Amino acid sequence: MENNSRENIKSIRVSSEGSMKDKVISLAKHPLITGSSIVFLGTFGSNIVNYIFNLLMGRMLSVSDYGLLTSLNSLFILVGIFSVSFVSVITKFSAKYFSSNDNNGAVILLRHAGKFIVIFSSLLFLTLLLLTPQIGSFLHISNHLYIVLVLISIFFSLMFSLPLGFIQGRLQFSLYSAIALAQPLIRLIAAILFISIGFSVLGPIIGIALSTALPAIACFIYLGKKYRQVDKEKFDTKNFKKEFIHYTYTYFLAGIGLSLLSNTDIILVRHFFDSTIAGQYAALSLMGKAIFYFTSPISIVFFPIIAYKKERKERLLQTVLLAVGSVVISSGVLTFIYFAFPDLVLRVFFPKPNYAILSEYLGYYSLYILIFSVGALMNSYFLSIGKTKVYLITLIGALVQIVGILLFHKSLYEIIAGLSVASFIMLLLFLIYYYLYEKN
């Protein structure tokens, strides 16, 4: 009897170990994990190149010139929210069509979305071009050529959103990773080349323009050859156009909120503080946002996978929990490092003595990034399942942040506090909305 009990206990233990092993293997094979791993490799390589780029720019340019570069880059990112919105919309639609093998839908999406983006990009470019003097005055930039080159970058970035959305919608994460690595390489090579021949801060700005234009043109040629034939009689084009426009403006509004949350601080700091402090804060922002970029592959893969599962009416909770847990753990570990070893982080990113003062701010800024990262992931979740009204939440967060900085900007501590409060409010509203959505 005792021997039988021991055998039973042993068999239960083996079964439990086998079950645990199976769960680990199943988890490792989850599309979110495999896809994120592929994208992580591409973005990790991209981040290394970006690190080299910022390291070289920080050393080859003066502190004020580096602050000018980051302000211009923030303008590119801020207006580039249109591009992010288009990518999200096209990813959702392409995931919808590819999940059901609807080639007609994919070709119609390519044609009509392409026309829409070309017209929109051209109108936005011309509008901002007319506002160049006002933009230069606000950012204290006298050379308008810098702004014009950034506007060209914005134009091609918008154009690039169409093929990029197709690639994500088809879950072609290897190709996405290759593109993610190619863009910063082009920017780095061009920047070094033009700075070496005396272009100074103009060099990296030209590099930014080339890094958006060249991949966009190459991908358009690729898509044009791959998707040509379509049977219009088997596709409801009228309903598609109506649905596409609805998702475009709601995704855009949601994207505006996130873009304002992550970029207006740099622009407002440049407006309220002198050029040296603005350059130092730009460096602080770059180091903090490295945490967000580190976890970004999870969000990139998360969006199309949730869209696929939603179209196929599959369970979403496991994927959501896995994504949130991955972001929290990854960001939490890096936040601890930023708090515990700020001088080490500074030596890795910005070893110049001019940036040593930032060690006291690093931990607090990284904590803000952790909160923001989880909020951004929740935003992706709701958009991927078609809950477009969440744009109100991101806009509320952005409004809180802007008003907070406008009222409280005596020190960088106040700036960081404003960022943290705004992101926490946004995340709290997302969690309340998620609870109400699941309850109903």
SVG drawing of the C-alpha trace seen along z (x, -y; Angstrom):
<svg xmlns="http://www.w3.org/2000/svg" viewBox="-23 -84 58 86">
<polyline fill="none" stroke="black" stroke-width="0.4" points="0.0,0.0 2.8,-2.3 4.6,-1.5 1.5,-2.3 1.2,-5.6 4.8,-6.4 4.2,-5.4 1.1,-7.6 2.9,-10.6 5.8,-10.0 3.4,-9.8 1.6,-13.0 4.9,-14.8 6.0,-13.6 2.7,-14.6 2.9,-18.0 6.4,-18.5 5.4,-17.4 2.4,-19.7 4.6,-22.6 7.0,-21.9 4.2,-21.8 3.0,-25.1 6.4,-26.7 6.8,-25.3 3.3,-26.5 4.1,-29.9 7.4,-30.1 5.5,-29.2 2.8,-31.9 2.7,-34.2 3.2,-37.2 6.4,-35.8 7.8,-34.5 6.7,-37.6 8.1,-39.9 11.4,-38.0 11.8,-38.6 10.8,-42.2 13.0,-42.6 16.1,-41.5 15.4,-44.0 14.6,-46.8 17.4,-45.9 19.8,-46.2 18.0,-49.4 18.3,-50.8 22.1,-50.0 22.4,-52.0 20.3,-54.8 22.4,-54.7 25.6,-55.1 23.8,-57.9 22.9,-59.8 26.3,-59.2 28.1,-60.5 25.7,-63.4 26.1,-64.3 29.9,-64.3 30.2,-65.8 27.7,-68.6 27.6,-71.2 25.1,-70.9 22.9,-73.6 23.1,-72.1 22.2,-68.7 19.2,-70.3 18.2,-71.9 18.4,-68.5 16.2,-66.8 13.7,-69.6 13.5,-69.2 13.2,-65.5 10.4,-66.0 8.6,-68.1 9.0,-65.2 7.7,-62.7 4.9,-65.0 3.5,-65.6 4.4,-62.0 1.4,-60.9 -0.5,-61.0 1.8,-58.2 1.4,-56.2 -2.4,-56.5 -2.3,-55.4 -0.1,-52.4 -2.6,-51.3 -5.6,-51.7 -4.0,-49.8 -2.7,-47.1 -6.2,-46.6 -7.8,-46.4 -5.0,-44.3 -5.2,-41.9 -9.0,-41.6 -8.5,-40.7 -5.5,-38.5 -7.1,-36.5 -9.9,-35.6 -7.7,-35.3 -9.6,-38.2 -7.2,-39.3 -9.7,-41.6 -10.0,-43.5 -6.2,-43.8 -5.9,-45.2 -8.8,-47.7 -7.1,-48.7 -3.8,-49.3 -5.4,-51.4 -7.9,-53.6 -5.7,-54.0 -2.8,-54.9 -4.7,-57.7 -6.0,-59.0 -2.5,-59.1 -0.9,-60.8 -3.5,-63.6 -3.4,-64.0 0.5,-64.0 0.7,-66.6 -1.8,-68.9 -0.2,-68.6 3.3,-69.3 2.1,-72.5 0.2,-73.7 3.2,-73.3 5.5,-74.8 3.4,-78.0 3.8,-77.9 7.6,-77.5 8.3,-81.1 5.9,-80.6 7.4,-77.2 10.9,-78.7 10.0,-81.6 8.4,-79.3 11.4,-76.9 14.0,-79.8 15.3,-78.4 16.5,-81.0 17.6,-78.6 14.3,-77.5 16.0,-74.9 16.2,-72.7 12.4,-72.8 11.8,-72.2 13.9,-69.0 11.9,-67.8 8.7,-68.5 10.1,-66.3 10.8,-63.6 7.2,-63.9 5.8,-63.6 7.7,-60.3 7.0,-59.0 3.3,-59.3 3.7,-57.6 5.7,-54.8 2.7,-54.1 0.9,-52.2 3.5,-49.4 4.4,-49.3 0.7,-48.7 0.5,-45.9 3.6,-44.2 2.3,-44.3 -1.1,-43.1 0.4,-40.1 2.4,-39.4 5.6,-39.6 7.7,-40.4 11.0,-39.4 10.6,-41.9 9.5,-44.5 12.6,-43.9 14.8,-44.3 13.2,-47.7 13.5,-48.7 17.2,-48.1 17.7,-49.7 16.2,-53.1 18.6,-54.1 21.6,-52.7 20.7,-55.1 20.4,-58.0 23.6,-57.2 25.7,-56.8 24.3,-60.0 24.8,-62.0 28.4,-61.0 29.1,-61.6 27.5,-65.1 29.0,-66.2 32.4,-65.1 32.2,-67.4 31.2,-70.4 27.4,-70.3 27.2,-70.4 23.6,-69.9 22.3,-69.9 24.0,-66.4 21.7,-64.4 18.7,-66.3 19.5,-65.2 20.0,-61.7 16.5,-61.7 15.0,-62.7 16.8,-59.9 16.0,-57.3 12.3,-57.8 12.4,-58.5 14.5,-55.5 12.6,-52.7 9.2,-54.2 10.0,-54.2 11.4,-50.7 8.4,-49.3 5.9,-51.0 7.6,-49.3 7.4,-45.9 3.7,-46.3 2.9,-47.6 4.3,-44.4 2.7,-42.0 -0.9,-43.3 -2.4,-44.2 -5.5,-42.2 -8.9,-42.7 -12.5,-41.8 -14.4,-44.9 -17.8,-43.3 -17.1,-41.0 -16.1,-43.8 -18.3,-46.5 -16.1,-49.5 -18.6,-52.1 -18.8,-50.5 -15.0,-50.1 -14.5,-53.8 -16.9,-54.8 -15.3,-52.4 -11.8,-53.4 -12.5,-57.1 -14.2,-56.4 -11.2,-54.4 -8.7,-56.9 -9.9,-60.0 -10.6,-58.1 -7.2,-56.4 -5.7,-59.8 -7.3,-61.4 -6.1,-58.6 -2.6,-58.9 -2.6,-62.7 -3.0,-62.1 -0.1,-59.7 2.1,-61.8 1.4,-64.9 2.1,-62.9 5.5,-61.7 6.8,-64.7 5.3,-68.1 7.6,-68.1 10.7,-68.5 9.2,-71.3 7.9,-73.1 11.2,-72.7 13.0,-74.3 10.5,-77.1 10.7,-77.8 14.4,-77.0 17.7,-78.0 19.3,-76.0 21.7,-74.2 19.0,-72.9 16.9,-72.0 19.7,-70.0 20.3,-68.2 16.6,-67.5 16.6,-66.1 19.3,-63.7 17.2,-62.7 14.2,-62.1 16.3,-59.9 17.6,-57.8 14.2,-57.4 12.5,-56.5 15.0,-53.8 12.9,-51.8 9.8,-52.4 11.7,-51.5 13.0,-48.3 9.4,-47.1 8.0,-48.5 8.3,-45.1 5.6,-43.7 3.2,-46.4 4.1,-46.2 3.3,-42.5 0.4,-42.7 -1.8,-45.0 -2.1,-42.8 -2.4,-39.5 -5.3,-40.9 -6.9,-42.2 -6.5,-38.7 -8.0,-37.0 -10.8,-39.5 -11.8,-38.7 -11.7,-35.0 -13.6,-35.4 -10.8,-33.8 -10.2,-34.5 -8.1,-37.6 -7.5,-37.6 -4.4,-35.4 -2.7,-37.5 -3.6,-40.7 -2.2,-39.5 0.9,-38.1 1.6,-41.5 0.9,-43.6 3.0,-41.3 5.9,-41.4 5.8,-45.2 5.6,-45.6 8.4,-43.2 10.8,-44.5 10.1,-48.1 10.3,-47.4 13.7,-45.8 15.1,-48.8 13.5,-51.3 15.2,-49.7 18.6,-49.9 17.9,-53.6 17.2,-54.3 20.0,-52.2 22.8,-53.0 22.1,-56.4 25.8,-57.1 26.3,-53.9 23.4,-54.7 24.9,-58.1 28.3,-56.6 26.6,-54.4 24.5,-57.1 26.0,-60.5 29.5,-60.4 30.2,-64.2 30.4,-66.1 27.7,-68.5 25.1,-65.7 26.2,-64.6 23.5,-66.7 20.9,-64.3 21.7,-61.5 19.3,-62.8 16.4,-62.8 16.9,-59.5 15.0,-57.2 11.9,-59.4 11.8,-59.8 12.0,-56.1 9.1,-55.5 7.0,-57.9 8.0,-55.8 6.9,-52.6 3.4,-54.0 3.2,-55.5 4.3,-52.2 1.4,-50.2 -1.0,-53.0 0.2,-52.9 -0.3,-49.1 -3.9,-49.4 -4.5,-52.0 -3.3,-49.6 -5.6,-46.9 -8.8,-48.9 -8.0,-50.2 -7.2,-46.7 -10.7,-45.5 -12.4,-48.5 -13.1,-50.5 -12.2,-53.8 -13.7,-56.1 -10.7,-55.6 -9.2,-58.6 -11.0,-60.6 -8.8,-59.0 -5.5,-59.8 -6.6,-63.4 -7.5,-63.9 -4.1,-62.7 -2.4,-65.0 -4.5,-68.0 -3.6,-67.3 0.1,-67.1 0.2,-70.3 -1.7,-72.4 0.5,-70.9 3.7,-72.0 2.3,-75.4 1.4,-76.0 4.4,-74.3 7.8,-74.5 10.1,-76.1 12.4,-73.0 12.8,-69.7 11.3,-67.9 8.0,-69.7 8.2,-68.8 8.6,-65.1 5.9,-65.3 3.5,-66.7 4.3,-63.8 3.8,-61.2 0.5,-62.5 -0.9,-62.8 0.2,-59.2 -1.2,-57.8 -4.6,-59.4 -4.6,-58.0 -3.7,-54.5 -6.3,-54.6 -9.0,-55.6 -8.0,-52.8 -8.3,-50.3 -11.7,-51.6 -12.9,-51.4 -11.5,-47.8 -13.4,-46.8 -16.6,-48.2 -16.1,-46.7 -15.4,-43.2 -18.3,-43.5 -20.8,-44.2"/>
</svg>
